[in-house]
């Protein structure tokens, strides 16, 4: 039987040979390049943009009217919430409260404040709870500059007086940095690599390669931000993805390099063969991830386009590092790749065909045999488990985090709790009704009366007319909170049923942060199916080109959808339903953050295709060598199970470290991606793939046209030649 062809020609082979022989030049170029890009990116990169508003939604139109005609309402504000057990008029309580107000008013960051002792509307009837709005003197305030204001309010609580400072700036100011989460992920990856390779040198190559690529990639994303702005969570998500794929891509190449050395190749030939086989798969896999990420553009959201571009840049840099920097490193290590080894038993020799004999078969090969003996049962059981896990996704609700879902010791949550108790849970979810008027005498009172009488509305404010007399607005406060499904239902009811029946109501737009979040969620729900379809279609084209089989490409798409659906379901059960949520760092049950499902789908689909590419490309090699589908699947699984398991373990470790951070939205994204990778590497790769391929048999390699016939004939010829030699 023929052995695997030695692929040492072609463009990739030439690149690998150049990087191996000119390793000092390549390494120096990378180091100088990373330093230069880091200097520019971290020194002159664009600031994040967190404004998800815009578009043609009702909230966007309302916001545009307010910005144009009510400039005095521009800029961020803070809210001081006060609760006094003995009432705010108690002398000791009043002294404490007035002292805090004076300190806040004296800050150069704040504008003129109105004390609750001056305005009775700011105090509840029992005078136990009060509030006041704090305007900011500047439009842009750094969160670090606002931290002293939060500390002032926090330190003033005591002796029966509880104070909280709310507002988006306060939330950001008291949110700690991500901390050591990425470091924990790197340490976990190092441990997994050391166990997998048993060598400190082999362990270090993927990590160093990935870290250099990530440093350059993150700096580039900051520079790209000048052209395509992205929100602040982009760097964290991009770093997680880059660390995961960067280590994984290097892991696949180093594993193939070690196998080639074991097969008798010299270091240079082993490097070239590793790049032309595993490196070729890396380029296809990385391209699939990039294409999947660029599917975010279909969502039609400016900032998500920025996320797509930034994360794609990270993946592209890790791909380039894997096929250029890593060959240079391999040139330095040579046969010393196994230096500083972990003591372990010496592996026993393989048979003449390079495969261990029956009594020495690896566990993955024996497991594949078990699945292949009962493929229908295995496929049905695995599919049922995935569908059960995916079921909760049918009840997914989308929103954006607010103060109500922050940790209970945060000042912003304390402010939310006090204001909800005193002024109702809808105080933090105001609806702003804006419209253009012909003159300053535009009368909105009939509309206000209709809105006030709507079930679910607590109260509405009197109308205000702009100074130019061209626009008017009023506010209404719902009885339900920001995260409640009833609030979204109320907004839809007002738009669809209430306003159209009110005099002039058809020209009134509902805006405000709450309505903007609802509109954003509606847009995601409407466009997500289109994005899924585009990502699947483009990924299928690439996979067909790589494995030369329509059947396998379709199998991969369906299985990846099942894995992602299961991840969505687990995410809903943990985050939205609260199952084990507190144990995983979620302060309370909450809706899924709006950007999470549309962000993690392309990432997960691309990563799932990674594992599909590395497994199926090896299966394809074995099929072309043997012409036997069952044998090809068995050997392909046996030879890739260890590396795919290690790669998946690294991904899971990197993604779950997000649970150590403070951002609940990033935690959701990390949890969803970790669950999907775990499911993909276990249920999908170890059960569904061998079971379905066994059921399909020769149909696995179906390809329309003459190309498929040529491939099949070539495989048959190879088998015949092998038999003749035998």
JODA-V92562 format. One record per helix or strand. SS is the DSSP state (a for helix, b for strand). FROM is the first residue (numbers start at 1). TO is the last residue. If there is no record, write none. Layout:
BEGIN
SS,FROM,TO
SS,FROM,TO
END
This chain:
BEGIN
a,11,21
a,23,44
a,58,69
a,71,73
b,77,84
a,91,106
b,110,110
a,120,122
b,123,123
b,129,136
a,143,156
b,158,158
b,161,166
a,168,174
a,181,197
b,199,199
a,200,224
a,233,262
a,267,299
a,302,338
b,341,341
a,358,360
a,363,373
a,375,395
b,398,399
a,403,405
a,411,423
a,425,428
b,430,436
a,445,452
b,457,460
b,464,465
b,471,478
a,485,501
a,505,507
b,509,511
a,513,547
a,550,576
a,582,584
b,592,593
a,594,626
a,629,660
a,664,701
a,706,725
END
